[in-house]
Amino acid sequence: MTNTADVFQNYIGGKWRPARSGETFPNYNPATGELLGYFPLSGEAEANAAVEAARAAFEKWRLVPAPKRGEILYRAIKRNWRVL
């Protein structure tokens, strides 16, 4: 029987991206040993890209009033609670 697992990517700057190396690593549930999926083996380049994207996004996000930010985050969590 073949066990197929999802292959995940990094979410950087609003886009899904694999690691630049193209490498992945398996991640297992420590309680059951079940394969959860394959995740990108990210390095310094991906970390730097994520930091730069976060800095750019912050400039716009910081201008949104706190109650509105809370509402946006609440809706995002409500829509995606199963994958969090």
C-alpha positions in Angstrom: 0.0 0.0 0.0 1.4 3.4 -0.9 1.2 6.2 1.5 1.0 9.5 -0.3 1.6 12.6 1.7 1.1 16.3 0.9 4.1 18.4 -0.2 4.0 21.8 1.4 5.7 25.1 0.4 6.6 28.4 2.0 4.1 31.2 1.8 6.2 34.3 1.2 5.0 37.6 -0.1 1.6 36.3 -0.9 2.8 33.4 -3.0 3.4 29.7 -2.4 7.1 28.9 -3.1 9.3 25.8 -2.8 12.7 26.0 -1.2 15.3 27.3 -3.6 17.3 24.2 -3.1 14.3 22.1 -4.2 14.8 19.8 -1.2 12.1 18.7 1.2 12.1 16.8 4.5 9.5 14.4 5.9 7.7 15.4 9.1 6.1 12.8 11.3 3.5 13.0 14.1 5.6 12.2 17.2 2.7 10.5 18.9 1.7 8.1 16.1 4.6 8.1 13.7 2.2 9.0 10.9 3.8 10.9 8.0 2.3 14.4 8.0 3.9 15.6 4.8 7.0 16.9 3.1 8.1 20.4 4.0 10.6 22.7 2.2 14.2 22.5 3.4 14.4 26.3 3.6 17.6 28.3 4.2 18.9 31.8 4.6 17.5 32.9 1.2 13.9 32.0 2.1 14.3 33.5 5.6 15.6 36.8 4.1 12.7 36.8 1.6 10.1 36.2 4.3 11.5 39.0 6.5 11.6 41.5 3.5 8.0 40.5 2.6 6.9 41.0 6.2 8.6 44.4 6.4 6.8 45.5 3.2 3.4 44.3 4.3 3.8 45.9 7.7 4.0 49.4 6.2 0.4 49.0 4.9 -0.9 46.8 7.8 0.2 49.3 10.5 -2.2 51.9 9.1 -5.2 49.7 9.5 -7.0 50.5 12.8 -6.6 47.8 15.5 -10.3 46.9 15.6 -10.3 46.3 11.8 -7.1 44.2 12.1 -8.8 42.1 14.7 -11.8 41.6 12.5 -9.6 40.6 9.6 -7.7 38.1 11.7 -10.9 36.7 13.2 -12.3 36.0 9.7 -9.1 34.4 8.5 -9.0 32.1 11.5 -12.7 31.2 11.2 -12.2 30.3 7.5 -9.0 28.3 8.1 -9.3 26.9 11.6 -9.0 23.3 10.4 -5.6 23.8 8.9 -4.2 25.8 11.7 
